[in-house]
């Protein structure tokens, strides 16, 4: 136990002083009764009553002790459950995210639902934003400043191709706090040999339509994440039927590649979640499994001690009135 105002602790010496005064008064009263010439046979039946008379004053003394202790503002370490960890929102910002098979567009629906998710998170959850298309870049490192996260999400705009591998590499870099360099034409062994540490409380939410156009196999990157304890929750944006986009004068058909996203989720023990409309996308965020941990936290218990003191005083007064018809 620690105290914010330890200089007030000597006030507790008043308690034994008050107890001594009470014992002195009680003894003096008993001597007065004996001096009055009461017989021992008359005193015997009163022994229980005299013992019971000590209960209300004892409760009042204990209440005073708690009140004096509360003046020093004591704190204790309590093991409290906390929802905590790091969540990286990895947004696919490729041109295909302009498709309107998720209204109003895949990109706008993802941004709206992600913003709602961020606003519901406690401060113990750090949220970062990564955008990826042909390459990935961190828009915002993990932070508990919700205004900064919401502003970063709002700035996102679609353009370019899609590389799920780059998106996951960028997210892992944001989690570790350092860039993860991958050699060109890297093999699976090259990827898995990277040492990025262990980050069991980190989650990547991969918002994408699953289209992948780069050479690095995203499943291999998912294996790297799994080895570091990072779970990936791919959220499939769009529909299997897809939509047609006009890009640079060409009409391009874009569809949701669920098979690849499911494989990424299974590799990292995450969950694939499919969003077919904005409302469903908002509900999906409720299923993202963040870590619930128990952590010691310094908690001031002044109000608890004061409440206990009031309860003891009330109990003492009630017993005194019940037994003796008066408050001590």
C-alpha positions as CSV (number, residue, x, y, z in Angstrom):
1,X,0.0,0.0,0.0
2,X,1.2,3.5,-0.9
3,X,0.1,6.9,0.3
4,X,-0.2,10.2,-1.6
5,X,-0.2,12.2,1.7
6,X,1.9,10.0,4.1
7,X,2.4,13.0,6.5
8,X,-1.2,12.5,7.7
9,X,-0.6,9.0,8.9
10,X,0.4,10.1,12.4
11,X,-3.2,11.1,12.9
12,X,-3.9,7.3,13.4
13,X,-2.3,7.7,16.8
14,X,-5.6,9.3,17.8
15,X,-7.3,5.9,17.7
16,X,-5.3,4.3,20.5
17,X,-5.7,7.5,22.5
18,X,-9.5,7.5,22.1
19,X,-9.5,3.8,22.9
20,X,-7.5,4.5,26.1
21,X,-10.0,7.3,27.1
22,X,-12.9,4.9,26.5
23,X,-11.4,2.2,28.6
24,X,-10.6,4.7,31.4
25,X,-14.2,6.0,31.4
26,X,-15.6,2.5,31.4
27,X,-13.4,1.4,34.3
28,X,-14.3,4.5,36.2
29,X,-18.0,3.8,35.7
30,X,-17.5,0.2,36.9
31,X,-15.7,1.4,40.0
32,X,-18.6,3.8,40.7
33,X,-21.1,0.9,40.5
34,X,-19.0,-1.2,43.0
35,X,-18.7,1.8,45.3
36,X,-22.5,2.0,45.3
37,X,-22.6,-1.3,47.1
38,X,-24.1,-3.5,44.3
39,X,-23.9,-7.2,45.2
40,X,-21.8,-9.6,43.1
41,X,-24.9,-11.7,42.4
42,X,-26.5,-8.6,40.8
43,X,-23.4,-7.9,38.8
44,X,-23.2,-11.3,37.3
45,X,-26.3,-11.1,35.0
46,X,-25.1,-7.8,33.8
47,X,-21.8,-9.1,32.5
48,X,-23.2,-10.0,29.1
49,X,-24.8,-6.6,28.9
50,X,-21.6,-4.8,29.8
51,X,-19.7,-6.9,27.2
52,X,-22.3,-6.0,24.6
53,X,-22.0,-2.3,25.4
54,X,-18.5,-2.4,24.0
55,X,-19.6,-3.4,20.5
56,X,-21.0,-0.1,19.2
57,X,-18.0,2.0,20.6
58,X,-15.6,-0.5,19.0
59,X,-17.3,-0.1,15.6
60,X,-17.1,3.7,16.0
61,X,-13.4,3.5,16.8
62,X,-12.8,1.3,13.8
63,X,-14.7,3.7,11.6
64,X,-12.6,6.6,12.9
65,X,-9.4,4.7,12.1
66,X,-10.6,4.1,8.5
67,X,-11.5,7.8,8.1
68,X,-8.1,8.9,9.4
69,X,-6.4,6.4,7.1
70,X,-8.4,7.6,4.1
71,X,-7.0,11.2,4.7
72,X,-3.6,10.0,3.6
73,X,-5.1,8.9,0.2
74,X,-3.9,5.3,0.2
75,X,-3.5,3.3,-3.0
76,X,-3.1,-0.5,-3.6
77,X,-2.2,-2.5,-6.7
78,X,-5.3,-4.2,-8.1
79,X,-5.2,-6.8,-10.9
80,X,-7.7,-5.4,-13.4
81,X,-8.7,-6.9,-16.7
82,X,-7.8,-4.7,-19.7
83,X,-8.5,-5.1,-23.4
84,X,-5.2,-4.2,-24.9
85,X,-2.9,-4.7,-27.8
86,X,-2.0,-3.2,-31.2
87,X,-4.3,-3.2,-34.1
88,X,-3.0,-2.2,-37.6
89,X,-5.7,-1.3,-40.0
90,X,-4.2,-2.2,-43.4
91,X,-6.2,-0.6,-46.2
92,X,-6.0,-1.8,-49.8
93,X,-6.0,1.5,-51.7
94,X,-5.6,0.0,-55.2
95,X,-7.8,1.3,-58.0
96,X,-10.2,-1.7,-57.6
97,X,-11.3,-0.3,-54.3
98,X,-13.3,2.3,-56.3
99,X,-15.8,-0.5,-57.2
100,X,-19.3,0.1,-56.1
101,X,-20.4,-3.5,-55.4
102,X,-20.1,-2.4,-51.8
103,X,-22.0,0.8,-51.4
104,X,-21.2,3.6,-51.9
105,X,-17.8,2.2,-52.9
106,X,-15.5,-0.5,-51.3
107,X,-13.2,2.2,-50.1
108,X,-15.8,4.5,-48.6
109,X,-17.6,1.6,-46.9
110,X,-14.3,0.3,-45.4
111,X,-13.4,3.8,-44.1
112,X,-16.8,4.4,-42.5
113,X,-16.7,1.0,-40.7
114,X,-13.1,1.3,-39.7
115,X,-13.8,4.8,-38.2
116,X,-16.7,3.3,-36.1
117,X,-14.4,0.5,-34.9
118,X,-11.7,3.0,-33.8
119,X,-14.1,5.1,-31.8
120,X,-15.2,2.0,-29.8
121,X,-11.7,1.0,-28.8
122,X,-10.4,1.7,-25.2
123,X,-7.3,3.8,-24.8
124,X,-5.4,0.6,-23.9
125,X,-5.6,-0.5,-27.6
126,X,-3.1,1.2,-29.9
127,X,-4.3,1.6,-33.5
128,X,-2.2,2.3,-36.5
129,X,-3.0,2.8,-40.2
130,X,-1.2,1.3,-43.2
131,X,-2.1,1.9,-46.8
132,X,-1.0,-0.4,-49.6
133,X,-1.3,-0.8,-53.4
134,X,1.8,-1.7,-55.4
135,X,3.8,-0.8,-52.3
136,X,2.9,-0.1,-48.6
137,X,3.5,2.9,-46.5
138,X,2.5,3.6,-42.9
139,X,0.0,6.5,-42.8
140,X,0.1,6.5,-39.0
141,X,2.1,4.5,-36.4
142,X,0.2,2.8,-33.6
143,X,-1.2,5.4,-31.2
144,X,-4.0,5.9,-28.7
145,X,-4.9,9.3,-30.2
146,X,-8.2,8.5,-31.8
147,X,-8.5,11.9,-33.6
148,X,-5.2,11.2,-35.4
149,X,-6.3,7.7,-36.5
150,X,-9.6,9.0,-37.8
151,X,-7.9,11.8,-39.7
152,X,-5.5,9.3,-41.3
153,X,-8.4,7.0,-42.4
154,X,-10.2,10.0,-43.9
155,X,-7.2,10.9,-46.1
156,X,-7.1,7.5,-47.8
157,X,-7.8,7.4,-51.6
158,X,-7.6,4.5,-54.1
159,X,-5.0,4.3,-56.9
160,X,-2.5,1.8,-58.4
161,X,-2.3,-2.0,-58.3
162,X,-2.5,-4.5,-55.4
163,X,0.2,-6.3,-53.4
164,X,-1.1,-8.1,-50.4
165,X,2.4,-9.1,-49.5
166,X,3.5,-5.4,-49.3
167,X,0.5,-4.6,-47.2
168,X,1.4,-7.3,-44.7
169,X,5.1,-6.4,-44.7
170,X,4.1,-2.7,-44.1
171,X,1.8,-3.8,-41.2
172,X,4.5,-5.9,-39.6
173,X,6.9,-3.0,-39.9
174,X,4.4,-0.8,-38.1
175,X,4.1,-3.4,-35.3
176,X,7.8,-3.9,-34.8
177,X,8.6,-0.2,-35.1
178,X,11.3,-0.8,-37.7
179,X,11.2,-1.4,-41.5
180,X,11.4,-5.0,-42.6
181,X,13.6,-5.3,-45.6
182,X,13.0,-8.1,-48.1
183,X,15.6,-9.0,-50.7
184,X,14.4,-9.0,-54.4
185,X,13.2,-12.4,-55.7
186,X,13.2,-13.7,-52.1
187,X,12.5,-17.3,-51.5
188,X,10.2,-18.7,-48.9
189,X,13.2,-19.6,-46.7
190,X,14.4,-15.9,-47.0
191,X,11.1,-14.7,-45.8
192,X,10.7,-17.2,-42.9
193,X,14.3,-16.5,-41.8
194,X,13.5,-12.9,-41.0
195,X,13.6,-12.2,-37.2
196,X,10.9,-9.8,-36.3
197,X,10.4,-10.9,-32.6
198,X,7.2,-12.0,-31.0
199,X,4.1,-9.8,-30.9
200,X,1.3,-11.9,-29.5
201,X,-0.9,-9.0,-28.7
202,X,-0.8,-7.5,-32.2
203,X,-3.6,-7.9,-34.8
204,X,-3.6,-6.9,-38.5
205,X,-7.0,-6.1,-40.0
206,X,-6.5,-6.5,-43.7
207,X,-9.2,-4.7,-45.7
208,X,-9.0,-5.8,-49.3
209,X,-10.8,-7.4,-52.2
210,X,-8.0,-10.0,-52.3
211,X,-6.6,-9.2,-55.7
212,X,-2.9,-9.7,-55.8
213,X,-0.5,-8.7,-58.6
214,X,3.0,-8.9,-57.1
215,X,5.5,-11.8,-57.2
216,X,5.9,-12.4,-53.5
217,X,3.5,-15.0,-52.2
218,X,1.3,-13.4,-49.5
219,X,0.8,-16.8,-47.8
220,X,4.5,-16.9,-47.1
221,X,4.3,-13.5,-45.5
222,X,1.4,-14.7,-43.5
223,X,3.6,-17.6,-42.2
224,X,6.1,-15.0,-41.1
225,X,3.4,-13.1,-39.2
226,X,2.2,-16.4,-37.6
227,X,5.7,-17.2,-36.4
228,X,5.7,-13.8,-34.6
229,X,2.4,-14.5,-33.0
230,X,0.5,-11.9,-35.1
231,X,-3.0,-12.8,-36.2
232,X,-4.4,-11.5,-39.4
233,X,-8.1,-10.8,-39.9
234,X,-8.7,-10.4,-43.7
235,X,-12.0,-8.6,-44.4
236,X,-13.2,-9.3,-47.9
237,X,-14.6,-6.2,-49.5
238,X,-17.0,-6.6,-52.5
239,X,-18.8,-9.6,-54.0
240,X,-17.7,-12.7,-55.9
241,X,-19.7,-11.3,-58.8
242,X,-17.5,-8.2,-58.7
243,X,-17.9,-5.0,-60.6
244,X,-16.6,-3.3,-63.7
245,X,-14.3,-0.3,-63.4
246,X,-13.0,2.2,-66.0
247,X,-9.3,2.7,-65.5
248,X,-7.3,4.9,-67.9
249,X,-10.0,4.4,-70.6
250,X,-10.1,0.6,-70.1
251,X,-13.0,-1.4,-68.6
252,X,-11.6,-3.8,-65.9
253,X,-13.6,-6.5,-64.1
254,X,-12.7,-6.8,-60.4
255,X,-13.9,-9.6,-58.2
256,X,-13.4,-10.7,-54.6
257,X,-10.7,-13.3,-54.2
258,X,-11.9,-15.1,-51.1
259,X,-9.8,-18.2,-51.4
260,X,-6.5,-16.2,-50.9
261,X,-7.9,-14.2,-48.0
262,X,-9.2,-17.4,-46.3
263,X,-5.8,-19.0,-46.6
264,X,-4.1,-15.9,-45.1
265,X,-6.5,-16.0,-42.1
266,X,-6.0,-19.8,-41.5
267,X,-2.2,-19.5,-41.6
268,X,-2.2,-16.9,-38.8
269,X,-5.1,-18.4,-36.8
270,X,-7.1,-15.3,-37.6
271,X,-10.6,-15.3,-39.1
272,X,-11.7,-14.4,-42.6
273,X,-14.7,-12.1,-42.5
274,X,-16.7,-11.1,-45.6
275,X,-18.5,-7.9,-46.0
276,X,-21.2,-7.6,-48.6
277,X,-22.6,-4.3,-47.5
278,X,-21.7,-1.4,-45.2
279,X,-23.9,-2.6,-42.3
280,X,-22.4,-6.0,-42.3
281,X,-18.9,-4.6,-42.4
282,X,-19.7,-2.6,-39.3
283,X,-20.8,-5.8,-37.5
284,X,-17.7,-7.6,-38.6
285,X,-15.5,-5.5,-36.4
286,X,-17.3,-6.8,-33.3
287,X,-15.8,-10.3,-34.1
288,X,-12.2,-9.1,-34.1
289,X,-10.6,-10.9,-31.1
290,X,-8.4,-8.5,-29.2
291,X,-6.4,-9.7,-26.2
292,X,-7.9,-9.4,-22.7
293,X,-5.1,-9.3,-20.1
294,X,-4.9,-8.8,-16.4
295,X,-2.5,-6.1,-15.3
296,X,-1.7,-4.6,-11.9
297,X,-2.9,-1.1,-11.6
298,X,-2.3,1.4,-8.8
299,X,-5.8,2.3,-7.6
300,X,-6.7,4.9,-4.9
301,X,-9.0,3.4,-2.3
302,X,-9.9,6.6,-0.3
303,X,-13.6,6.4,-1.3
304,X,-13.8,2.7,-0.4
305,X,-12.3,3.4,3.1
306,X,-14.6,6.3,3.7
307,X,-17.6,4.2,2.6
308,X,-16.6,1.4,4.9
309,X,-16.3,3.9,7.8
310,X,-19.8,5.3,7.2
311,X,-21.2,1.7,7.1
312,X,-19.5,0.9,10.4
313,X,-20.8,4.0,12.1
314,X,-24.3,3.3,10.8
315,X,-24.1,-0.2,12.1
316,X,-22.8,0.9,15.5
317,X,-25.5,3.5,15.8
318,X,-28.2,1.0,14.9
319,X,-27.0,-1.6,17.4
320,X,-26.7,1.0,20.1
321,X,-30.3,2.2,19.5
322,X,-31.6,-1.4,19.3
323,X,-29.9,-2.6,22.5
324,X,-29.8,0.5,24.6
325,X,-32.2,3.0,23.1
326,X,-29.5,5.7,22.5
327,X,-26.5,6.5,20.3
328,X,-23.2,6.1,22.2
